[in-house]
Amino acid sequence: MNPDRADVIVLATKIYLFAMKWSGAKHIYVPKIGLSDGIIKAMYYDSI
């Protein structure tokens, strides 16, 4: 975990838990890569 992200962990956890309660989800998938990396990866695989 990056030290500069430590201050958002509690707030992010609250958001995830709220979304799970609201949707009735029992599990949540958290990708290992970020959104921008995912877009670049998708663009790369679409171009091959």
Order of alpha helices (4+ residues) and beta strands (2+ residues): alpha-alpha
